[in-house]
Amino acid sequence: MIPTSFVDQSMVSSIDSPVGMAEVPDALFHRPPRVVFVEQKTARVRVVVGSNVFLMGTVPNVSGTGSERGLLGIAVDPAWPTRPFIYVHYTDIRSVHYITISRFTVTGDLTFTTTGALQFDPASRYDLLKSLPDNATNHNGGTVRFGPDRALYVSLGEDGTFCPSQDITFLGGKIPRLDVSRLPVTGTGPPPFALLIPPGNPFVAQPDSGAMLVWTYGLRNPFRFSIDSQTGVLYIADVGQDSWEEMDRVPTGA
């Protein structure tokens, strides 16, 4: 129940279809927090500082056809500003449709000494994952989040094909857990899967390198999930059909 004293107040109103957000982990906590947003259909990334909104840049080659395609999620590297990177989740149309996870290098007021405005160069794109075909316009997943272990967790839908979500060698219908600390700071990617595999994943003994990335599987469309910052437990909102939704608690991998 919403408390009677609850007030719904608009902070900013110039963002078009914001579907994903993340806070910049600034050390200067006395300032307003900086929050980055992605706009699903325009593919723009914006940073909000108090009541000010700054355009960071536009992710190129994003496909917005269909209600569930577009620029869907964003995360900020927890080692900011030493590692001034953002990571985005989107449907990619550079060749055929793919679900792509990319990193961009951010410049501007990294240490928040003036306005807090930030930018990224689209040419700095480094693809982490670009191997999951996006044949259906729906069931794309859409979240990227760092856990307290500093691994990057990514939600991937099963692309409207149910049975493969149980196959750990197919990344659809999964949440992979990735080690981004060893990636080169320049280049275009994508790296071999072996460079992304962190210790502790449940299927690291499997012969398939894609399976080695999987943290949990058997999902339909995990559009959104959150991670407990103290325990690392995942709470997954797995989209249902017509009359129901599913919430999953994942304390460990697999």
Salt bridges, closest charged atoms under 4 A:
ASP26 OD1 - ARG34 NH2 2.65
GLU39 OE1 - ARG44 NE 2.83
GLU39 OE2 - ARG46 NE 2.67
ASP77 OD2 - ARG83 NE 2.99
ASP92 OD2 - ARG94 NH2 2.60
ASP127 OD2 - ARG94 NH2 2.89
ASP134 OD2 - ARG69 NE 2.76
ASP149 OD2 - ARG177 NE 3.05
GLU158 OE1 - HIS139 ND1 2.89
ASP179 OD2 - ARG182 NE 3.22
